[in-house]
Each structure stands twice: as C-alpha cells, then as structure tokens.
Amino acid sequence: MLSESTGRSGAGIPWLIADVVLFLVDVALYVLGGIWGNLLMIILAVVLSLLVVILSVSFFVVQPNQSAVLTLFGDYKGSDRIPGLRIANPLYLKKKVSLRVRNFTTQTSKVNDANGNPIEIAAVVVWRVTDTARATFGVDDFISYVHTQSESAVRQLARSYPYDNFDDTDVTTLIHNTSEVNDNLMVELQERADAAGVEVLETRLTDLAYAPEIAEAMLRRQQASAIVAARAKIVEGAVLMVREAIAALEEGTDEHDRIPLDNERKATFASNLMTVIASDQPTSPVVNVGTLSR
C-alpha cells in the first residue's frame, strides 16, 4: 500500500525575491532594447520572461496543519508539510490535504442489539489524517469514507452487545460498560480507517436508548428490577437488625435486666419487628395491656 514520503520542494521566499529581481531586470531589458533597438537584449528579455513565468507558477502556499500532495503526470512524488511559501517543479500538481483534527457525529440509527431488542444509537468520532498519500490515493474520498465506516462500525457495535442485562451482571452491556464499549468501537473503526491514512483519536456514544416501541415496557422492567433489588437490601438489613435486637435483649447490661425469650416469643418478636422495618407503609402498632400470654 502506498505510504507518504517527503516531496522535493524548497523554501519559497528566496526564490520569490529572485523572481522579483528577474522581473525588474526583464522590464529594464525590454525598455532598453526597445530604445536602443538591440535585438539581443530583446531576445534575452523574452528568455527572462519565460523564466519569470516558470518561477511564478512554481510557488505554492502550505497552511499550518496542512500538507501538499505532489504528483507528476500521475506519479506520486511526495508530500510537503512545511508551512509557508514553498517552491517545487512547476509541472507538479499540488493537492492540499488538511491535517487538522475533525469530528463527526453519526446519525441516530435504529438497530437490534445482541438480545434482539431495537435500540437507537449514535456516536461522535474524532479523527485526523496522518498519511496524506493513503488519504489521496487509497480511497476515492477519505471524508466520505470515514463517515460511512463510522456509521457501519456503530451499527456493528450495537449488534455485538446487549443494551442491558438484568440476569447476568458479568456481561458487557452498552449502558453499563461505556468505557469498554467506546474503546472497542475505536479499535474497530481504526482497523477500517487505516486504508485511508486516518487516525481515530476518540469515539464516544452520544445517543443510546431503547426504541420508542419498547421503551415503556423496558422502563417498567428496569423499575421492577430496581424495586426487587431495593427490597432485598432492606430485608437483609432488617434481618441483621432483628438478630442484634434479640441478642441485646437476652444479654442485657447485667444479669438482672436480661430478658430471656423462648423460640415462640423470638419468632413473634422477629415477625413484628420485620414488619415494622421492612414494610413500605406506615405501621399501626397494637399495644397489649394484658399479660404476655393474652
């Protein structure tokens, strides 16, 4: 594959000064040759005119973060990245290629994830040209190529991972493992962009959601999962609190204020305290003014 090389060119300022001097000398030769009727001076003036024209068309300007791709009759002769006024073979074709950092946001696409659920996804891609030869000759239009490959890579990424996984927390998902997903997207896109001499600097998912037709159902599922997880945490904490309360009652501060409980009263105490702690509604306590058995 064709790779970038340094083109043969030179600094343009010294040659520009020489071109101006030659132009002034050429004008003087025309004037003096016409006044004196000297044919040799006229011929020399014509030659200098051709030289001035050749030098003039040999100049080209390279902006900062820009490169000029030089070709001669279809043959690649190298690239010039030195900014400023430059001079090269006047027969060279000089195509300017920007080396600046660019960004592109893909269109929001509706794709099925790894579980078959329709989702909407989009990403931003930050990139720049690093090899002007490949960017110019490796693909037909490197900007269009990057855009098309970015859209394709984002779609492929969406099909490779589930949006979310409620059953297995070890599975990589689009919504919970954004850093890993972004890194994998950049690696895949970089493999495609190498043919165009492009370096992918960063990729980030900017739009990620369930498709509207299933968004409400998935939201209810997420809410149900969150409620179940919260209730499990509450029950776990309530069990620990009940155990500590029973142990504290039986141990007491000394042997005189201990409250020994049999298994039946432990079960009753635990049931009542679990109801108070784990209930999501305010409880209404019933005060027993009789004996413990009535």
Protein Blocks (a to p, Z undefined) as FASTA:
>chain_A
ZZddddddddfklmmmmmmmmmmmmmmmmmmmmmnopaklmmmmmmmmmmmmmmmmmgcc
ddehiacdddeehiaebjcfbgcjddddfkbccddddfbdcdddddddddddfkopacdd
ddddddddfblklmmmmpmblmlmmmmmmmmmmmmmmmmpcfbdckbmkbccfklmmmlm
mmmmmmmmmmmmmmnopacfbdcdfbdcddfklmmmmmmmmmmmmmmmmmmmmmmmmmmm
mmmmmmmmmnomblklcccddfklmmmmmmmmmmmmmpcbdcdddddfbdfkZZ
